[in-house]
Amino acid sequence: MDERLKELMQDLGNAINESLSDSDRIAAAIGEIKRGGYDVFLVLEATIGFNKRDGHGEDGGEMHGLANVPDSLRKVKWTSQDQKFLKALKISVEEESK
């Protein structure tokens, strides 16, 4: 992987961490849990796909690492709690058209 891409991926990871750390809403929710007598362990996993464009400005193919995954395994069913959580992080999810 080229060094510039590694730098950009590291910057993205740092930006995600900072946005979570700076979130008053997340801090408040964690504070409520702690006040309830619980320890909080927050572990998030992100899968980030990327692909090299063909130079024409259009995405040209599958994301690296997902090319051999069947469509049935790529689909995610979001619960209302998932949607609230993502909205709290200001992450929008595009609905699949039917």
N, C-alpha and C positions, 0 to 999 in steps of 0.2 A: 504494500500500500504506500502511496507516495506521502512524503513528509507533510506537505501542505494539507492533505486530506486528514491526516492524523491530528494536526493542529486544530483544524476546523471541528473535528469530532470532539476533541477535548474541550474546545470552547463551548460547544453545544451542551456537553455534560455539565460544565461549570455553570452555564446559564440556567439549566434546569434545576440544579442544586440551589443556586441563589434564589430563584423564584420561589421554591418551596420554603427556604429558610426565611425569606422576607414576607411570607404570607401571614398577615394578621389573623385571617380566618383559620388557617391550619394551626397556628400557635394557640388560638383560643380553644379550638376543639381538643387539642392535646392537653391543654391546661385543665379543661373540664374533666377529662378522663383521669388525669393525675389527682385532681381534687376528690375524685371518687375512690381513691385508694389503689389505683392501678399503675403499674409501670407501663410505659408505651415504647414499643419497638416498631418503627416505621421502615419497611423495606419496600422499595419500589423497583420494578424491573422495566426497562424500556428496550424495545427492539426497534432499531433504526435501520431502515433499508435505504440503499442508495444505488444509483446506476449512472453510468457515464452516458451523457447525451451524445447523439450522433453528430452534433455540430449544427443541426438545423433548428435547434430550439425546442424540439419535441422530445418527449421521453421515448426512448427506443427499446422497450423490452421490460423484462421482469426485474424486480429488485433482487440484488445479489443475496443468495442464501434462501430465497423463497421459490426459486424456479421449479424445484422438484416437489413442492408441497401441493397436494391436491386442493382444488378449490373448496371442497367441503371442509377442510381443516383451516382454511384461511378466514372463513366467515366467523364473526364474533357476534354473540347475542348479548346486548347490553341490558342490564337491569336498570331500574330507575335509580338505584343507589350508585351504580357505575356512572350514569349520566350526571347525577348531582355532583359526584366527586370530580369528574372531568370539568364540569362547568365551574366549580370552585377554583380549579387550576387554570381556568380560562382556556381550556382545550375544547375545540369543537370537533365533532365527528360527523362526517358526511353520511347521510342516510343513503342506503343503496336503493336505486329506483327499481320499482317492481314491474 
